[in-house]
Amino acid sequence: MPNQSRPLVIHIDATESPLELERIALAGIDCEIVSIAASSEGEIIEAVKHATVILNDHSPVTQSMIDQLTNCKQIIRYGHGYDTVDVDACTKAGIIVTNIAGSTSEEVSNHAMSLLLALARELKRLDLATTTGRWGEVYSRSILSRIYGETVGIVGFGWIGRAMARKCNAFGMNVLVSDPYVGDHLAIEYDVEFVSKDELLKRSDYVTLHVPHLVGNTHHYIDAKALEAMKTSSYLINTSRGPVVDEKALVNTLQQNQIAGAGIDVFEEEPLSPDNPILNMDNVICTPHVAGSSEIGWQTIRRRAGEEAARVLRGERPTVVVNPEVLGRI
């Protein structure tokens, strides 16, 4: 049983962590800081039931888990996504949900831009052919996309979408944006054009996704109908969350040559099954959910997680609150 006279900050993940950066951020707070390895729901519940603040790498935060929390003020999700957290249940329980928005916007947008460029220039197919002695099969002066002057459609205009727009503008692209939750004034600031989802899909040469996965909202946001609306010469790029795209519909669309290709960092099932047909397509580039990865980015996430915990333990408002409606109740 932990010492309940002091706030308890508990980090949960598949393996324990020394939490060096988190401890530095919490150095001025009189609290106990513990990292616990937990995988199953039962293990997670047992690990965090006395926590004041939970630092959560990837573990699911379910209704059953929240029902067992007796003293929790805040759950911090490392990174941008919070789809593994039952936010509604947290709100009802009066628990602040915090993510580390903006921490790896440059990394994710760089990865999305890398996929866009590689698809446009068909780097996967050209590399495989060139390195296996099939130079003549792929050498051409006219088959590749120019990029400059082409149109990119950005779905979701938060931290990452805005970073993506800035980079696409630098390449001389026309930038369309679909996001009903941001102000039109950003069109001038970021030199973009706000359009409906349907118009974005019809006009874009590249569609890049930067939205959270929210059941009932963005689940299968790109489905068979959306894919059918895209140009046959266009590419889909997903560095957000796997279930934002109906993967079966995407595979069928690619097999039917209804779009030109895709760059995918996130999948409905992770890790990918070896028999997933998407692995055998030469017009698809797959990466293993690493778009947000960099050494400095991970350090930033860990430091900011500790800082957000310190704010709440001092009785202050966190910098980022996923469920702001909870603030009036605590």
C-alpha positions as CSV (number, residue, x, y, z in Angstrom):
1,M,0.0,0.0,0.0
2,P,1.5,3.4,-1.1
3,N,1.9,6.3,1.3
4,Q,-1.4,8.1,0.9
5,S,-0.2,11.2,2.7
6,R,1.7,12.2,-0.5
7,P,0.3,12.4,-4.1
8,L,1.1,9.3,-6.1
9,V,2.3,9.6,-9.7
10,I,2.2,6.2,-11.5
11,H,3.6,5.5,-14.9
12,I,2.2,2.4,-16.7
13,D,3.6,0.6,-19.7
14,A,4.6,-2.9,-20.8
15,T,8.0,-2.3,-19.2
16,E,9.2,-0.1,-16.3
17,S,11.0,3.2,-16.9
18,P,13.4,5.1,-14.8
19,L,11.5,8.3,-15.6
20,E,14.5,10.5,-15.4
21,L,13.0,13.5,-17.3
22,E,9.6,13.2,-15.6
23,R,11.3,13.2,-12.2
24,I,13.2,16.4,-13.2
25,A,10.0,18.1,-14.1
26,L,8.4,17.0,-10.8
27,A,11.4,17.8,-8.7
28,G,9.6,20.7,-6.9
29,I,6.6,18.6,-6.0
30,D,6.4,16.5,-2.8
31,C,5.0,13.3,-4.4
32,E,5.9,9.7,-4.9
33,I,6.8,8.6,-8.5
34,V,6.6,5.0,-9.5
35,S,6.8,3.1,-12.8
36,I,4.9,-0.2,-13.0
37,A,5.0,-2.8,-15.8
38,A,1.4,-3.8,-16.6
39,S,-0.2,-5.4,-19.6
40,S,-3.6,-6.9,-18.8
41,E,-6.6,-4.9,-17.7
42,G,-6.4,-6.5,-14.2
43,E,-2.7,-5.6,-13.9
44,I,-3.3,-2.1,-15.0
45,I,-6.2,-1.6,-12.5
46,E,-4.2,-3.0,-9.7
47,A,-1.2,-0.7,-10.6
48,V,-3.1,2.6,-10.8
49,K,-6.0,2.3,-8.3
50,H,-4.4,4.6,-5.8
51,A,-2.8,7.0,-8.3
52,T,-3.3,10.7,-8.1
53,V,-1.8,11.2,-11.6
54,I,-1.4,8.4,-14.2
55,L,1.3,8.7,-16.9
56,N,0.2,6.5,-19.7
57,D,2.3,5.5,-22.6
58,H,0.0,3.2,-24.7
59,S,-2.2,1.3,-22.2
60,P,-6.0,1.3,-22.6
61,V,-7.9,3.3,-20.0
62,T,-11.3,1.7,-19.8
63,Q,-14.6,2.3,-17.9
64,S,-13.7,-0.7,-15.6
65,M,-10.3,0.9,-14.8
66,I,-11.8,4.3,-14.2
67,D,-14.4,2.8,-11.8
68,Q,-11.6,1.6,-9.6
69,L,-9.8,5.0,-9.3
70,T,-10.3,6.5,-5.9
71,N,-8.1,9.5,-5.9
72,C,-7.2,10.2,-9.5
73,K,-7.1,13.8,-10.7
74,Q,-5.4,13.5,-14.1
75,I,-4.5,10.9,-16.8
76,I,-1.7,12.0,-19.2
77,R,-1.5,10.3,-22.5
78,Y,2.1,10.4,-24.0
79,G,1.8,11.9,-27.5
80,H,-1.0,13.3,-29.6
81,G,-3.5,10.5,-29.7
82,Y,-5.9,9.7,-26.9
83,D,-8.2,7.1,-28.6
84,T,-7.2,4.4,-26.1
85,V,-8.7,6.5,-23.2
86,D,-12.4,6.5,-22.4
87,V,-12.6,10.3,-22.2
88,D,-16.4,10.4,-21.5
89,A,-15.9,8.1,-18.5
90,C,-13.0,10.3,-17.2
91,T,-15.2,13.4,-17.6
92,K,-18.0,11.8,-15.6
93,A,-15.5,10.8,-12.9
94,G,-14.0,14.3,-12.8
95,I,-10.6,13.3,-14.1
96,I,-8.7,15.6,-16.4
97,V,-7.4,14.0,-19.6
98,T,-4.2,15.5,-20.9
99,N,-2.3,14.7,-24.1
100,I,1.0,16.2,-25.3
101,A,-0.3,17.9,-28.3
102,G,2.3,19.6,-30.5
103,S,5.2,17.6,-29.1
104,T,6.0,15.7,-32.4
105,S,4.1,17.8,-35.0
106,E,7.3,18.3,-36.9
107,E,8.2,14.6,-36.9
108,V,4.7,13.5,-38.0
109,S,4.4,16.1,-40.7
110,N,7.9,15.4,-41.9
111,H,7.0,11.7,-42.2
112,A,3.8,12.5,-44.1
113,M,5.7,14.7,-46.4
114,S,8.3,12.0,-46.9
115,L,5.6,9.5,-47.9
116,L,4.1,12.1,-50.3
117,L,7.4,12.8,-52.0
118,A,8.3,9.1,-52.2
119,L,4.9,8.2,-53.7
120,A,5.0,11.1,-56.2
121,R,8.4,10.0,-57.4
122,E,7.6,6.3,-57.1
123,L,10.8,5.6,-55.1
124,K,9.8,2.2,-53.9
125,R,9.2,0.8,-57.4
126,L,12.2,2.5,-58.9
127,D,14.6,1.4,-56.1
128,L,13.4,-2.2,-56.3
129,A,13.8,-2.3,-60.1
130,T,17.1,-0.5,-60.2
131,T,18.7,-2.6,-57.5
132,T,17.6,-5.9,-59.1
133,G,19.0,-5.1,-62.6
134,R,15.8,-4.0,-64.2
135,W,16.9,-0.4,-65.1
136,G,15.3,-0.5,-68.5
137,E,11.9,-1.4,-67.2
138,V,11.5,1.8,-65.2
139,Y,13.7,4.4,-66.9
140,S,11.5,7.1,-68.2
141,R,11.5,10.9,-68.7
142,S,7.8,11.4,-68.2
143,I,6.2,9.0,-65.7
144,L,6.7,10.8,-62.4
145,S,4.7,13.5,-60.7
146,R,6.1,17.0,-60.5
147,I,4.7,18.0,-57.1
148,Y,5.1,21.7,-57.7
149,G,1.7,23.1,-58.6
150,E,-0.2,20.0,-57.6
151,T,-2.9,19.9,-55.0
152,V,-2.7,18.4,-51.5
153,G,-5.8,17.9,-49.3
154,I,-5.2,18.1,-45.6
155,V,-7.9,16.5,-43.5
156,G,-7.6,17.9,-39.9
157,F,-5.9,21.2,-39.2
158,G,-4.5,20.9,-35.7
159,W,-0.8,21.1,-34.8
160,I,0.2,18.5,-37.3
161,G,-2.0,19.6,-40.2
162,R,-0.7,23.1,-39.9
163,A,2.9,22.0,-39.9
164,M,2.1,19.9,-43.0
165,A,0.5,22.9,-44.8
166,R,3.6,25.0,-44.1
167,K,5.8,22.4,-45.7
168,C,3.5,21.8,-48.7
169,N,3.4,25.5,-49.4
170,A,7.2,25.5,-49.4
171,F,7.1,22.9,-52.2
172,G,4.7,25.2,-54.2
173,M,1.7,23.1,-53.8
174,N,-1.9,24.2,-53.7
175,V,-3.2,23.3,-50.2
176,L,-6.9,22.4,-49.5
177,V,-8.1,21.9,-45.9
178,S,-11.2,20.2,-44.5
179,D,-11.8,20.7,-40.8
180,P,-15.1,22.0,-39.4
181,Y,-13.6,22.7,-36.0
182,V,-11.2,25.5,-36.8
183,G,-11.7,29.1,-37.8
184,D,-11.6,30.3,-41.4
185,H,-9.1,33.0,-40.4
186,L,-6.4,30.3,-40.6
187,A,-6.9,30.2,-44.4
188,I,-5.0,33.5,-44.6
189,E,-2.4,32.7,-42.0
190,Y,-1.4,29.4,-43.6
191,D,-2.2,30.2,-47.2
192,V,-4.7,27.4,-47.6
193,E,-8.3,27.0,-48.9
194,F,-11.0,25.6,-46.7
195,V,-13.3,23.2,-48.5
196,S,-15.8,20.4,-47.7
197,K,-14.7,16.8,-47.4
198,D,-16.2,15.9,-50.8
199,E,-14.5,18.8,-52.6
200,L,-11.2,18.0,-51.0
201,L,-11.4,14.4,-52.2
202,K,-12.4,15.3,-55.7
203,R,-9.7,18.0,-56.2
204,S,-6.7,16.6,-54.4
205,D,-3.7,14.8,-56.0
206,Y,-2.7,13.8,-52.5
207,V,-5.0,13.3,-49.5
208,T,-3.2,13.3,-46.1
209,L,-5.0,12.5,-42.9
210,H,-4.2,14.3,-39.6
211,V,-7.3,13.6,-37.4
212,P,-7.7,11.7,-34.1
213,H,-9.6,8.4,-34.2
214,L,-13.0,9.1,-32.5
215,V,-15.6,6.4,-32.6
216,G,-18.8,7.7,-34.2
217,N,-16.9,10.6,-35.8
218,T,-13.7,9.7,-37.6
219,H,-13.9,5.9,-37.5
220,H,-13.6,4.8,-41.2
221,Y,-13.7,8.5,-42.2
222,I,-12.1,7.3,-45.4
223,D,-14.4,4.5,-46.5
224,A,-15.2,3.0,-49.9
225,K,-17.4,6.0,-50.8
226,A,-14.6,8.4,-50.0
227,L,-12.0,6.4,-51.9
228,E,-14.3,6.3,-54.9
229,A,-14.5,10.1,-54.9
230,M,-10.7,10.5,-55.2
231,K,-8.9,10.9,-58.5
232,T,-7.6,7.7,-60.1
233,S,-4.2,9.4,-60.2
234,S,-4.3,10.5,-56.5
235,Y,-2.5,9.1,-53.4
236,L,-3.7,8.6,-49.8
237,I,-1.4,9.2,-46.9
238,N,-2.3,8.2,-43.3
239,T,-0.1,9.1,-40.4
240,S,-3.0,9.6,-37.9
241,R,-4.7,6.4,-36.7
242,G,-5.3,3.1,-38.5
243,P,-9.1,2.9,-38.0
244,V,-9.6,6.4,-39.6
245,V,-9.3,4.4,-42.9
246,D,-11.4,1.4,-43.8
247,E,-8.4,-0.8,-44.6
248,K,-10.4,-3.5,-46.5
249,A,-11.9,-0.8,-48.7
250,L,-8.5,0.7,-49.3
251,V,-7.0,-2.7,-50.3
252,N,-9.9,-3.3,-52.7
253,T,-9.5,0.2,-54.1
254,L,-5.8,-0.3,-54.7
255,Q,-6.3,-3.7,-56.3
256,Q,-8.9,-2.2,-58.7
257,N,-6.4,0.6,-59.5
258,Q,-9.0,3.2,-58.4
259,I,-6.3,5.4,-56.8
260,A,-2.6,5.5,-57.7
261,G,-1.2,4.4,-54.3
262,A,-0.9,5.0,-50.6
263,G,1.6,5.8,-47.9
264,I,0.5,4.2,-44.6
265,D,2.2,4.5,-41.2
266,V,-0.8,3.3,-39.1
267,F,-3.1,0.3,-39.5
268,E,-6.3,-1.2,-38.2
269,E,-4.4,-4.2,-36.8
270,E,-0.9,-3.5,-35.4
271,P,1.6,-5.1,-35.9
272,L,0.6,-6.0,-39.4
273,S,-0.2,-9.6,-40.2
274,P,2.3,-11.1,-42.6
275,D,-0.5,-12.1,-44.9
276,N,-2.0,-8.6,-45.2
277,P,-2.3,-8.0,-48.9
278,I,-1.1,-4.4,-48.5
279,L,2.4,-5.7,-47.9
280,N,2.7,-7.0,-51.5
281,M,1.7,-3.9,-53.4
282,D,4.5,-2.0,-55.1
283,N,2.4,1.2,-55.1
284,V,2.1,1.2,-51.3
285,I,4.7,2.4,-48.8
286,C,4.3,0.9,-45.3
287,T,6.1,2.1,-42.1
288,P,5.5,0.7,-38.6
289,H,3.7,3.5,-36.7
290,V,6.8,5.6,-36.3
291,A,5.8,8.9,-37.8
292,G,6.2,10.7,-34.5
293,S,9.5,9.2,-33.7
294,S,12.7,11.0,-32.9
295,E,15.0,11.1,-30.0
296,I,14.3,14.8,-29.2
297,G,10.6,14.3,-29.8
298,W,10.4,11.5,-27.2
299,Q,12.4,13.5,-24.7
300,T,10.0,16.4,-25.3
301,I,7.0,14.2,-24.6
302,R,8.4,12.8,-21.4
303,R,9.5,16.2,-20.1
304,R,6.1,17.8,-20.9
305,A,4.2,14.9,-19.3
306,G,6.1,15.6,-16.1
307,E,5.4,19.3,-16.4
308,E,1.7,18.7,-16.9
309,A,1.5,16.5,-13.8
310,A,3.3,19.1,-11.8
311,R,0.8,21.8,-12.8
312,V,-2.2,19.7,-11.6
313,L,-0.5,18.8,-8.4
314,R,0.1,22.5,-7.8
315,G,-3.6,23.1,-8.4
316,E,-3.0,24.8,-11.8
317,R,-4.7,24.2,-15.1
318,P,-2.7,21.9,-17.5
319,T,-1.5,23.4,-20.8
320,V,-3.6,20.9,-22.8
321,V,-6.9,19.6,-21.6
322,V,-8.8,17.1,-23.9
323,N,-12.0,17.3,-21.8
324,P,-12.2,21.0,-20.7
325,E,-15.8,20.5,-19.6
326,V,-14.4,18.7,-16.5
327,L,-12.6,21.8,-15.2
328,G,-15.8,23.4,-13.9
329,R,-16.6,20.3,-11.9
330,I,-13.3,20.0,-9.9
